[in-house]
């Protein structure tokens, strides 16, 4: 009986601890993905405003430049535009965002910010696009800084909290 209880305690502690560590790792990944998004948007801005590259081609180039999972946004959007099914740039952008949301660690505020940008991508002059990308990059930078500020304390809370929760559950069950 003691062996079963000990094995149960170990399983509970390791399971809850792993869950806490997974949550802490997601916080790290979010900061990195926000940084990657900001850099990829700067690349897309240059493609559109300096090189005057068509939107679908600019999205493909940005997908090649970007890291996974951020590249999903651009590759999916470019593929949807290339299908020539009568989709607008906004619809293609939102489709890419849906694909990105499934694979990334961004929160809903980050996704909403990117979704708002979809309404203006590809429908105005290069100067207006530059303004859009500048504002979007500044907003993402603010999100990144806020996430970075919450990173250390949040990581500790999640990591230690997982093990503490596991210990509490194990004590209650014993």
C-alpha positions as a Python dict, from the first residue, in 0.01 Angstrom:
ca = {
    (1, 'X'): (0, 0, 0),
    (2, 'X'): (287, 235, 82),
    (3, 'X'): (443, 174, -260),
    (4, 'X'): (118, 267, -436),
    (5, 'X'): (80, 585, -229),
    (6, 'X'): (441, 683, -295),
    (7, 'X'): (401, 621, -668),
    (8, 'X'): (79, 827, -665),
    (9, 'X'): (248, 1117, -486),
    (10, 'X'): (537, 1110, -732),
    (11, 'X'): (301, 1103, -1030),
    (12, 'X'): (90, 1390, -894),
    (13, 'X'): (396, 1602, -811),
    (14, 'X'): (561, 1539, -1146),
    (15, 'X'): (239, 1596, -1342),
    (16, 'X'): (151, 1924, -1172),
    (17, 'X'): (514, 2035, -1178),
    (18, 'X'): (542, 1963, -1550),
    (19, 'X'): (221, 2157, -1613),
    (20, 'X'): (365, 2456, -1423),
    (21, 'X'): (694, 2439, -1612),
    (22, 'X'): (503, 2414, -1942),
    (23, 'X'): (314, 2733, -1854),
    (24, 'X'): (638, 2910, -1769),
    (25, 'X'): (790, 2801, -2101),
    (26, 'X'): (488, 2939, -2289),
    (27, 'X'): (557, 3280, -2135),
    (28, 'X'): (913, 3268, -2271),
    (29, 'X'): (789, 3164, -2613),
    (30, 'X'): (533, 3448, -2624),
    (31, 'X'): (803, 3711, -2577),
    (32, 'X'): (1015, 3551, -2848),
    (33, 'X'): (720, 3524, -3088),
    (34, 'X'): (626, 3890, -3034),
    (35, 'X'): (983, 3988, -3118),
    (36, 'X'): (979, 3770, -3428),
    (37, 'X'): (645, 3918, -3536),
    (38, 'X'): (781, 4269, -3499),
    (39, 'X'): (1087, 4189, -3709),
    (40, 'X'): (885, 4011, -3975),
    (41, 'X'): (645, 4305, -4000),
    (42, 'X'): (943, 4535, -4052),
    (43, 'X'): (1057, 4305, -4333),
    (44, 'X'): (707, 4303, -4486),
    (45, 'X'): (696, 4682, -4461),
    (46, 'X'): (1021, 4712, -4659),
    (47, 'X'): (895, 4464, -4919),
    (48, 'X'): (577, 4664, -4974),
    (49, 'X'): (692, 5025, -4930),
    (50, 'X'): (1046, 5017, -5066),
    (51, 'X'): (1051, 4735, -5320),
    (52, 'X'): (683, 4779, -5418),
    (53, 'X'): (645, 4402, -5420),
    (54, 'X'): (289, 4273, -5478),
    (55, 'X'): (125, 4164, -5153),
    (56, 'X'): (116, 3788, -5214),
    (57, 'X'): (482, 3784, -5317),
    (58, 'X'): (578, 4006, -5023),
    (59, 'X'): (397, 3768, -4788),
    (60, 'X'): (586, 3471, -4938),
    (61, 'X'): (921, 3646, -4893),
    (62, 'X'): (830, 3736, -4536),
    (63, 'X'): (733, 3374, -4465),
    (64, 'X'): (1078, 3265, -4584),
    (65, 'X'): (1241, 3532, -4365),
    (66, 'X'): (1037, 3454, -4052),
    (67, 'X'): (1082, 3182, -3795),
    (68, 'X'): (827, 2915, -3712),
    (69, 'X'): (545, 2957, -3599),
    (70, 'X'): (525, 3322, -3715),
    (71, 'X'): (598, 3216, -4072),
    (72, 'X'): (262, 3034, -4073),
    (73, 'X'): (81, 3368, -4076),
    (74, 'X'): (257, 3484, -4391),
    (75, 'X'): (269, 3155, -4581),
    (76, 'X'): (-99, 3081, -4520),
    (77, 'X'): (-202, 3435, -4615),
    (78, 'X'): (6, 3421, -4933),
    (79, 'X'): (-134, 3081, -5026),
    (80, 'X'): (-491, 3204, -4978),
    (81, 'X'): (-423, 3510, -5197),
    (82, 'X'): (-258, 3295, -5464),
    (83, 'X'): (-559, 3064, -5489),
    (84, 'X'): (-744, 3346, -5666),
    (85, 'X'): (-1075, 3249, -5509),
    (86, 'X'): (-1182, 3611, -5488),
    (87, 'X'): (-1057, 3653, -5132),
    (88, 'X'): (-968, 3999, -5011),
    (89, 'X'): (-635, 4068, -4843),
    (90, 'X'): (-818, 4095, -4511),
    (91, 'X'): (-978, 3752, -4550),
    (92, 'X'): (-645, 3597, -4643),
    (93, 'X'): (-477, 3771, -4346),
    (94, 'X'): (-746, 3648, -4105),
    (95, 'X'): (-707, 3295, -4243),
    (96, 'X'): (-335, 3316, -4174),
    (97, 'X'): (-407, 3444, -3823),
    (98, 'X'): (-634, 3147, -3753),
    (99, 'X'): (-354, 2913, -3857),
    (100, 'X'): (-105, 3106, -3645),
    (101, 'X'): (-332, 3107, -3340),
    (102, 'X'): (-342, 2728, -3340),
    (103, 'X'): (38, 2696, -3334),
    (104, 'X'): (162, 2992, -3128),
    (105, 'X'): (170, 3111, -2768),
    (106, 'X'): (33, 3460, -2832),
    (107, 'X'): (-260, 3575, -2622),
    (108, 'X'): (-593, 3705, -2747),
    (109, 'X'): (-487, 4073, -2725),
    (110, 'X'): (-195, 4004, -2959),
    (111, 'X'): (-419, 3824, -3207),
    (112, 'X'): (-681, 4101, -3195),
    (113, 'X'): (-413, 4362, -3268),
    (114, 'X'): (-300, 4167, -3573),
    (115, 'X'): (-661, 4113, -3685),
    (116, 'X'): (-727, 4487, -3678),
    (117, 'X'): (-430, 4539, -3908),
    (118, 'X'): (-583, 4300, -4161),
    (119, 'X'): (-849, 4556, -4246),
    (120, 'X'): (-587, 4791, -4391),
    (121, 'X'): (-326, 4560, -4540),
    (122, 'X'): (-302, 4586, -4915),
    (123, 'X'): (-578, 4842, -4973),
    (124, 'X'): (-397, 5175, -4956),
    (125, 'X'): (-89, 5352, -5087),
    (126, 'X'): (264, 5258, -4989),
    (127, 'X'): (285, 5563, -4760),
    (128, 'X'): (-31, 5456, -4577),
    (129, 'X'): (100, 5100, -4552),
    (130, 'X'): (420, 5235, -4398),
    (131, 'X'): (216, 5418, -4134),
    (132, 'X'): (17, 5104, -4063),
    (133, 'X'): (326, 4889, -4020),
    (134, 'X'): (499, 5150, -3805),
    (135, 'X'): (203, 5174, -3568),
    (136, 'X'): (163, 4795, -3562),
    (137, 'X'): (530, 4744, -3480),
    (138, 'X'): (510, 5001, -3198),
    (139, 'X'): (202, 4829, -3055),
    (140, 'X'): (372, 4489, -3074),
    (141, 'X'): (677, 4637, -2905),
    (142, 'X'): (455, 4756, -2619),
    (143, 'X'): (301, 4409, -2592),
    (144, 'X'): (650, 4259, -2593),
    (145, 'X'): (776, 4493, -2320),
    (146, 'X'): (472, 4420, -2103),
    (147, 'X'): (521, 4046, -2153),
    (148, 'X'): (891, 4080, -2073),
    (149, 'X'): (811, 4275, -1753),
    (150, 'X'): (573, 3999, -1639),
    (151, 'X'): (808, 3723, -1745),
    (152, 'X'): (1027, 3668, -1438),
    (153, 'X'): (758, 3682, -1173),
    (154, 'X'): (509, 3492, -1389),
    (155, 'X'): (757, 3216, -1466),
    (156, 'X'): (833, 3165, -1098),
    (157, 'X'): (465, 3167, -1004),
    (158, 'X'): (380, 2909, -1267),
    (159, 'X'): (679, 2686, -1208),
    (160, 'X'): (663, 2686, -828),
    (161, 'X'): (283, 2696, -830),
    (162, 'X'): (266, 2373, -1025),
    (163, 'X'): (482, 2190, -773),
    (164, 'X'): (301, 2346, -477),
    (165, 'X'): (-35, 2248, -622),
    (166, 'X'): (91, 1895, -672),
    (167, 'X'): (215, 1881, -312),
    (168, 'X'): (-117, 2014, -183),
    (169, 'X'): (-316, 1757, -381),
    (170, 'X'): (-84, 1479, -265),
    (171, 'X'): (-123, 1584, 99),
    (172, 'X'): (-500, 1600, 70),
    (173, 'X'): (-516, 1254, -85),
    (174, 'X'): (-289, 1096, 175),
}
